[in-house]
Amino acid sequence: MTQSAGETRQFSVRARHVDSHHARLLEEASFEAAAVAYVEDLHPPVGDDNEISVIVREVGTGHEHCFRIDLDSGETASCG
């Protein structure tokens, strides 16, 4: 099934360094959008490198992705 433009899905997002019970449910169009929305809305504590890693799980499918977000540049990359 393909996703139509503008359609949102439900994601569970949490900072990688915290327990899953701290996850937030967000409705966004993509995994990346959910990761960025989580950081923008929650302002979780970050390390000395001003980066944060977040785990994004699509609620409907259970698929997960990890993203590392550089808070200085706004760049988002997969966790390695």
VENWODA-V656945 format. One record per backbone hydrogen bond with DSSP energy under -0.5 kcal/mol. NH is the residue of the N-H (numbers start at 0). CO is the residue of the C=O. If there is no record, write none. Layout:
# VENWODA-V656945
nh->[NH;NH]
co->[CO;CO]
This chain:
# VENWODA-V656945
nh->[6;8;10;11;12;12;13;15;17;21;22;23;25;25;27;27;33;34;35;36;37;38;39;40;41;42;46;49;51;53;54;55;55;56;56;57;58;58;59;61;64;66;67;68;68;69;69;70;70;73;76;78]
co->[3;27;25;56;10;23;54;52;14;18;19;12;10;23;8;25;29;30;31;32;33;34;35;36;37;38;50;46;68;66;13;53;64;11;54;62;9;56;9;57;55;53;76;51;66;67;74;49;68;69;67;65]
